[in-house]
Amino acid sequence: MARRNHLDDFTRRRMIGKLEEGRTITSVAAEFGFNKSVVSRAWKAFQITCTAVRKVGSGHPRTTTAGDDRYIILQAERGQ
């Protein structure tokens, strides 16, 4: 299975800057050693959001904390 790592903000900004200069996605991908799809997705996200920084914590918010989860499991084990 492929390993997925997020780009750090510094590298993402450098890639976006080169694309804004008019370079092609292929040449930027070759320079940074990334796949073309990685550069393309970063560029597309930049065009939509107008920022090169990833939004941290974008996902469905948790409804229970880790402590609540442990308590629920403990109660379920006691009931059986």
C-alpha positions, 0 to 999 in steps of 0.5 A, a space after each residue: 500500500 502506498 505511504 501518504 505523507 502531508 507536504 510541509 507548508 514550506 515545500 507547498 509554498 515553494 511549489 505554488 510560487 514556481 507554478 505562479 511564475 508560469 512553470 509547468 506542473 511536470 517541471 515542478 514535480 520533477 524538481 521536487 521529486 514528487 508525482 505530478 498528481 501531488 503537485 496538481 492537487 496542491 495547485 488546485 487546492 491553492 486556486 480554490 482556497 487562495 492559501 497554500 497552508 493546509 487547514 489543520 483538523 479538518 474532519 468530523 469533530 469527535 463527540 466523545 473524548 478518549 476518557 469517555 470512550 474508556 468509561 463506555 468500554 468499562 461499563 460495557 464490560 461490567 454489564 456482561 
